[in-house]
Every structure is written in C-alpha cells, then in structure tokens.
Amino acid sequence: QVQLQESGPGLVKPSETLSLTCTVSGGSISIYYWSWIRQPAGKGLEWIGRISTSGGTNFNPSLKSRVTMSVDTSKNRFSLKLNSVTAADTAVYYCARDPGGYTSTYSDYWGQGTLVTVSS
Amino acid sequence: QSVLTQPPSASGTPGQRVIISCSGSSSNIGSNTVNWYQQLPGTAPKLLIYRSNQRPSGVPDRFSGSKSGTSASLAISGLQSEDEADFYCAAWDDSLNGVVFGGGTKLTVL
C-alpha cells in the first residue's frame, strides 16, 4: 500500500520560504508524476504543481514565480519550496501521486496533509 | 473564482439519487478527462472517479461519472449518510498547462 507523508515547519514567517517534503513508502517514486495541492481553511483545493522523476515540472501560473520542486529518488521523496510567503499562503498542504498521463492526470494517493501557518 | 464551476451545495435524503455538476470550457473538460474527489470532514481528499467515468478499486458502484462537451457530472445513487462530504471536480487545462479544480460542492444528507 502506497503511503505519502508530508513533513516540514508548521510556522513560517512572512517573506520567508516555505519548505515541505513528501516521503513515499510502499512504492517507488521513480515513475509517475508527484503533485502538491493546498487548501486554505474552509476553502477549496488549489493545485500548486507537479514534478516527474525526470525533473519535468508544471506549475500553477499564479504561483509559478515563487515555486520550486525537486525529487530525490534515492530517498524516495520529493519537495516543495514556496518563497516570499504571505498570510495568503496559510493552508493545509497535501502531496499526492499522479499515475495518469500528461493530461489525463489524476491523484490516486494523498498524504494526510500538513498545516502551514504564515505568521510573524 | 474557480476555473471549473460547481454548485456550492447539494442535498438529498437517504436512498435518493443526487447529481453534482461541473462546468468548464474547451481548454479543460472539453478536451481532457475529468476526475472527482470526495473529502470527508477533517480528512484528505479521496479519488472517487478518474478519467471521467472510471472507479478506483474499492469505490462503490453507487458513484458514477459522465462527461459531455464542456460539462461533467457525478451521480450518487442510493444516498447514504456517510456520503455527506465535499466533492471536487478537476481536469487538466491545456491553456494553463496545469490542473484546475472546481470550487467544491458540499453534499448534505437530510
């Protein structure tokens, strides 16, 4: 059974960089796309972006200038960095596995989510 | 403002059939498959329907998906109290080169 687990600081100061890691167990990270999705409290889901194990990325245009993603196949994990954060970036952040094709993509396994609060 | 449009709420009584709609455009639903996610309170979203009408293993056949043109629908038959959740549609958008979500529909079982 594939499992994903997000980890990282739960509190980030404004203007600093949010850094999260998603560790995958029960399956190899060497195939598929791997995504990040976030959800502000009481609001809907927002796709942040995805990375393939070849390093190819796609990002939400509204976040693209601030987002970096990387993958470490040796440790079976992938990471998200979001810089210059503001209070609007406060949300539960989920990582997910996307086994579909480039456009027929879907997220079949999700992490439990981690709350990141941006506050001084 | 979400790229895909869903009704904010839906409701039904136990045993009823409920349909949740998702409206998009030619760059997303019109040219790509649609996925549906169910999010129970306080939990991560769960894949309910993928590639417009496919059910992952373990999802009851009470849940079904369809797509026509630039719209998609999720049908839930034999409504049960445990179906009470938020439901989201999602699709790839060729113009944005990324995934877009609907705003979500809160389903209440009366």
Interface residues (C-beta under 8 A of the other chain):
Chain A: S35 I37 G44 L45 E46 W47 G49 R50 N58 F59 N60 P61 Y94 G100 Y102 T103 S104 T105 Y106 S107 D108 W110 G111 Q112 G113
Chain B: S2 S31 N32 T33 N35 Y37 T43 A44 P45 K46 L47 Y50 R51 P56 Y88 A90 W92 D94 L96 N97 G98 V99 V100 F101 G102 G103 G104
